[in-house]
Amino acid sequence: MIGGGNTGRNTTIIRSNYLWDASAGLYDHALKIWEGLSQELNYNVRFSQRGVMNLAHDLQDIRDLKRRTHANRLNGIDAVWLSTKEVKEFCPVINTSTDIRYPVLGGTLQGRAGTARHDAVAWGYARGADKMGVDIVQNCEVKGIKRNGDSVEGLETTKGFIKTKKIGVVAAGHSSVIANMADIRLPLESKPLQALVSEPIKPIMDTVVMSNAVHAYVSQSDKGEMVMGGDLDGYNSYAQRGNLPALQHVLSEGVAMFLNLSRLKMLRTWGGIMDMSMDGSPIIDKTHIDGVYLNCGWCYGGFKATPVSGWTFAYTIAQDQAHELNSKYKLNRFNTGHLIDEKGVGTKTWIG
């Protein structure tokens, strides 16, 4: 169902300020496509380059964020370091007092980053694909993958058999379930990730504020709702919902950064199923089965990578080989040890 999965269940943040070269190249290519996507699709995806700011709360945060800023600039990505005063000037509603639990000692800013409207992105791509002759079959569950040795013959679905020589597995939190139908075991864990919005208020924030130390992020939607998200629930699940402690953590840290949020009422919450890889980076690769291709393990970064995810995956399927941008994101890196570990703790994000 179009927009019924994680596409419609995320906090719409788009950025490319990743540390490692492979990640920076992949996500910045996505950001460049985002910048012209509305024109290309002839559909307004409401991409707003309002900037994404990451806060530093202690000396280690300062070291890590400055290191990432320098790495970004070496890769041609816009990134600047802000002092506490500059953070306050860029986002006046933020709490920069020195006597709070997480004092703001500075931050980084990527000005080209921002947000987009997830529903508009889903329907813009769907309309564009339909115009190009792609058949979009909704409410059609895959029940099995038919193989003939090391080659694929088609899909068993609730609406009948689909004969095909090539299958692309792009099922987010259910990627491992689909891959298992072809006897492929993936290094993924499926975990719920929650988000929430407040009641709508007048505009108070025209940027996205993230805190790596507490893993909370806040922005304001076009409708005036304060959009907040945080860390995973710490257990494997296929349920599109989570537990209250995760929400309590997000709310308490959000209020610590923005005191005026304490007066707001929570309007609604939701959850999506994250396909968490063992190094926190995606898998875009062909498999040992001829005709089966994988695009999964996006962890927190699936929405922001939407354009480059489809772009590189289409190339990989058409050419039966990886593009330069996704050449590092092979499945066998978990055997060879060539990991792309952005955070350093894999799926156990609460450790960092």
GULUM-188716 format. One record per residue (C-alpha): residue number from 1; x, y, z. Coordinates in steps of 0.02 Angstrom, whole numbers, plus 32768, in hexadecimal, padded with zeros to 4 digits. Layout:
<bavos>
     n      X      Y      Z
   NUM      X      Y      Z
...
</bavos>
This chain:
<bavos>
     n      X      Y      Z
     1   8000   8000   8000
     2   804B   80A6   7FC9
     3   808B   810A   805E
     4   804F   8089   80DC
     5   80FC   8056   8118
     6   818F   80BA   8158
     7   817C   813D   80D0
     8   80E6   8181   812D
     9   812D   815B   81DA
    10   81CA   81C4   81E8
    11   81FD   8271   8223
    12   822A   82AD   8171
    13   82DB   82E8   8198
    14   8353   82F4   8104
    15   840E   830E   8119
    16   84B5   82D0   80D6
    17   8532   82FF   815F
    18   8572   824E   817B
    19   8622   8228   81B5
    20   8665   81A0   8142
    21   868B   81BE   808A
    22   8616   8137   804A
    23   8583   817A   80B1
    24   85A7   822F   8085
    25   85AD   8206   7FCB
    26   850B   81A4   7FD0
    27   84A3   821C   8037
    28   84E4   82BA   7FE5
    29   84B5   8275   7F3A
    30   8408   825A   7F84
    31   8404   830E   7FC1
    32   8433   834E   7F14
    33   83A1   82EC   7ECA
    34   832D   832F   7F52
    35   8358   83E0   7F1D
    36   830A   83C5   7E71
    37   828D   833B   7E98
    38   81EE   83A4   7E95
    39   821A   83E3   7DE7
    40   824A   8335   7DA9
    41   81AA   82E5   7DE9
    42   813F   837E   7DBF
    43   80F8   8367   7E6E
    44   811E   83D3   7F06
    45   8172   8365   7F88
    46   8180   83FE   7FFA
    47   823C   83EE   800F
    48   8270   8476   808A
    49   832A   8498   809F
    50   8317   84E2   814C
    51   83BA   8499   818D
    52   83E2   840E   8209
    53   8440   8439   82A9
    54   8498   83B8   8317
    55   84BA   83EE   83CB
    56   8554   83CD   8434
    57   853B   83B6   84F0
    58   85E9   8385   852D
    59   869E   8386   84F6
    60   8691   82DD   849F
    61   85FB   831C   843C
    62   8663   83B3   8407
    63   86F2   8344   83CD
    64   867F   82CD   836F
    65   8619   8355   8319
    66   86B2   83BB   82E9
    67   8702   831E   82A2
    68   8665   82FD   823C
    69   865F   83B2   8202
    70   8712   83A9   81C1
    71   86EE   8301   816B
    72   8651   834B   811B
    73   86B0   83E0   80D7
    74   8736   836E   808F
    75   86AA   8314   8032
    76   8661   83B6   7FF0
    77   85CB   83B5   8066
    78   8594   8459   80B5
    79   85B3   8452   8170
    80   85DF   84D8   81EE
    81   8604   84DB   82A8
    82   8599   8550   8313
    83   85C2   8596   83BD
    84   853E   8598   8446
    85   8515   864C   841B
    86   8503   8621   8361
    87   8493   858D   838C
    88   8421   8602   83EF
    89   841F   8681   8361
    90   83F2   85FD   82E0
    91   836B   85AE   834E
    92   8331   862D   83D1
    93   82B7   85B8   842A
    94   833F   853E   845F
    95   8372   8538   8516
    96   842B   8567   8524
    97   8431   857E   85E2
    98   84CE   853D   8636
    99   8474   84EC   86C9
   100   840F   8468   866A
   101   8430   83AE   865D
   102   846F   83B9   85AA
   103   84BD   8466   8591
   104   84D6   849C   84DC
   105   8590   84B4   84BD
   106   857F   84CE   8402
   107   8542   8471   836A
   108   8552   844E   82B2
   109   84E2   848C   8226
   110   84C1   8449   8179
   111   8461   84D3   8122
   112   842F   846D   8088
   113   83DA   83EA   80F4
   114   8324   83F3   812A
   115   827F   8397   811A
   116   8201   835D   8097
   117   814B   8327   809F
   118   814C   8269   80A5
   119   809E   8250   805A
   120   80C9   82C5   7FC9
   121   8169   8263   7FA9
   122   810A   81BD   7FA4
   123   8083   81FB   7F2F
   124   80FC   825F   7EC3
   125   8164   81C5   7EA2
   126   80CA   8158   7E8B
   127   8080   81D0   7E0C
   128   8127   81DD   7DB1
   129   813C   8120   7DAB
   130   808A   8107   7D6D
   131   80A7   8186   7CE3
   132   8140   8121   7CAB
   133   80D8   8082   7C9E
   134   8101   802F   7D45
   135   8076   7FBF   7D89
   136   8056   7FE6   7E41
   137   7FF3   7F58   7E90
   138   7FB5   7F86   7F3E
   139   7F7A   7F0E   7FC7
   140   7FDA   7E80   7F76
   141   803D   7E1B   7FF6
   142   80D6   7DB6   7FC2
   143   80C4   7D04   8003
   144   815D   7CB2   7FB6
   145   81ED   7CBB   7F3A
   146   81F6   7C30   7EBA
   147   82A5   7BF7   7E8E
   148   82F4   7B7F   7E14
   149   839C   7B5A   7E64
   150   83FD   7BFD   7E6E
   151   8386   7C5B   7DFC
   152   82E0   7CAE   7E23
   153   8242   7C87   7DC0
   154   81BF   7CF5   7E12
   155   8157   7D29   7EA8
   156   80C5   7CD4   7EFD
   157   8049   7D5A   7F35
   158   7F99   7D65   7F7B
   159   7F61   7D9A   7ECD
   160   7FB8   7D0D   7E70
   161   8061   7CE0   7E28
   162   80CF   7D67   7DD9
   163   8151   7D22   7D62
   164   81F2   7D86   7D5F
   165   82AD   7D72   7D4D
   166   82D9   7DFF   7DC5
   167   8298   7E29   7E73
   168   82C7   7EC2   7EDA
   169   82AF   7EAB   7F96
   170   8289   7F58   7FDE
   171   821B   7F31   8074
   172   826A   7F95   8102
   173   8247   7F3D   81A8
   174   8205   7EA3   814D
   175   829C   7E91   80D9
   176   82DF   7DFD   813B
   177   8233   7DA9   8131
   178   822D   7DB9   8073
   179   82E4   7D87   805E
   180   82C5   7CED   80C9
   181   8249   7CB2   8044
   182   82E0   7C9E   7FD2
   183   8346   7C4D   805E
   184   83AF   7CEA   8074
   185   83DA   7D16   8128
   186   83FC   7DCF   8141
   187   8462   7E23   81CD
   188   83CD   7E8D   81FF
   189   8365   7EAA   829B
   190   82B5   7EF4   828E
   191   828E   7F71   8318
   192   8203   7FF1   8334
   193   822E   80AA   832A
   194   81B0   8125   8370
   195   818B   81DB   834C
   196   8106   8257   8383
   197   80BC   8301   835F
   198   8073   8385   83D2
   199   7FD8   83ED   83BB
   200   7FF6   8474   8336
   201   8038   851D   836D
   202   8074   85BB   8318
   203   8121   85B1   82C5
   204   81AE   85B0   8345
   205   8235   854A   82EC
   206   826C   8550   8237
   207   82F5   84CC   8241
   208   8315   841A   827D
   209   8371   8404   8322
   210   83C3   835E   834E
   211   8421   8325   83E8
   212   8498   8293   83D4
   213   84B6   8284   848F
   214   8400   8267   84BB
   215   83CB   822C   840D
   216   8336   829F   83FE
   217   8305   830F   836E
   218   8282   8398   835C
   219   823A   83F9   82C9
   220   8197   8452   82A0
   221   8125   8419   8213
   222   80CC   8488   8196
   223   802D   846F   81FC
   224   8081   84B1   8299
   225   8095   840B   82F3
   226   8138   83EC   8350
   227   8180   834C   8308
   228   81ED   82E7   8380
   229   8248   8242   8377
   230   82D3   81E4   83CC
   231   831D   8138   83E3
   232   82E0   808A   83BC
   233   827F   801F   8434
   234   8300   7FA3   8473
   235   82B2   7F01   8434
   236   828D   7EA9   8390
   237   81DA   7EBE   8352
   238   8171   7ECB   82B5
   239   80EC   7F35   830B
   240   80D3   7FE7   82CB
   241   80CC   8028   837C
   242   813E   8030   8414
   243   8141   8046   84D0
   244   8128   80E2   853A
   245   81D9   80ED   8584
   246   8220   8118   84D9
   247   81A1   81A3   84C4
   248   81C2   81E1   8574
   249   827C   81EC   854B
   250   825B   8252   84AE
   251   81E4   82C8   8507
   252   8255   82E5   859D
   253   82EC   830B   8530
   254   8283   8376   84BC
   255   8249   83DE   854F
   256   82FC   83EC   858F
   257   832E   843C   84EA
   258   828F   84A2   84D2
   259   823B   84D6   8575
   260   819D   8517   8521
   261   8174   8467   84E1
   262   8141   8437   8593
   263   809B   8492   857D
   264   8069   8434   84E0
   265   7FF8   839D   84D2
   266   802D   8304   8471
   267   7FB9   82EF   83DB
   268   7FE7   8244   8395
   269   8072   81C3   8390
   270   80A3   813B   8316
   271   812A   80BC   82F5
   272   8186   8070   8261
   273   81EC   7FD2   8250
   274   82A5   7FF4   8236
   275   8313   7F75   81DC
   276   83B0   7F8E   8244
   277   8451   7F4A   81F8
   278   84E4   7F14   8262
   279   854C   7FAD   8233
   280   84C1   802D   8223
   281   84D3   803D   8165
   282   8467   7FFA   80D6
   283   847B   7F66   8061
   284   8465   7F8A   7FA7
   285   84A2   7EF1   7F4B
   286   847B   7E5B   7EE1
   287   8478   7DB0   7F35
   288   84C0   7D05   7F0D
   289   8416   7CDA   7EC3
   290   840D   7D17   7E10
   291   8383   7D9A   7E03
   292   836E   7DC4   7EBD
   293   83A8   7E71   7EF3
   294   83A9   7EC0   7FA0
   295   8388   7F73   7FD8
   296   8377   7F70   8095
   297   83C9   7F94   813C
   298   83AB   8050   8131
   299   8396   8061   81EE
   300   8367   8117   8212
   301   839A   8159   8167
   302   831B   8112   80ED
   303   82B0   81AA   80CA
   304   833D   8225   80B0
   305   8390   81AA   8038
   306   82F2   8188   7FD2
   307   8330   81D4   7F2D
   308   83DD   8185   7F2F
   309   8399   80E1   7F72
   310   832C   80CE   7ED8
   311   83B0   8117   7E63
   312   843C   809F   7E95
   313   83C7   800A   7EA6
   314   8381   8025   7DF6
   315   8434   8029   7DB4
   316   8463   7F8B   7E14
   317   83CD   7F2B   7DD1
   318   83DE   7F68   7D1E
   319   849B   7F4F   7D13
   320   84A5   7EB9   7D88
   321   8532   7F10   7DE4
   322   8544   7F97   7E68
   323   8557   804E   7E3D
   324   85EF   80A8   7E84
   325   8581   80FD   7F07
   326   8543   8058   7F50
   327   85DD   7FEE   7F2B
   328   860C   7FF1   7FE5
   329   855F   7FBB   801E
   330   856E   7F03   7FF1
   331   8526   7E75   8056
   332   85CD   7E1C   8066
   333   861C   7EAB   80C8
   334   85DC   7E56   8165
   335   864A   7DC2   8138
   336   86E3   7E24   8101
   337   86DB   7EA5   818D
   338   86D1   7F3D   811A
   339   864A   7F8F   8185
   340   8607   8040   8171
   341   85E5   8062   8228
   342   85A6   8115   823B
   343   8584   810B   82F7
   344   85F5   807E   832D
   345   8574   8012   8386
   346   850E   7FC5   82F8
   347   8459   7FA6   8327
   348   8479   7FC6   83E1
   349   8463   8081   83D2
   350   843C   809B   848A
   351   84F1   806E   84B4
   352   853B   8107   845B
</bavos>
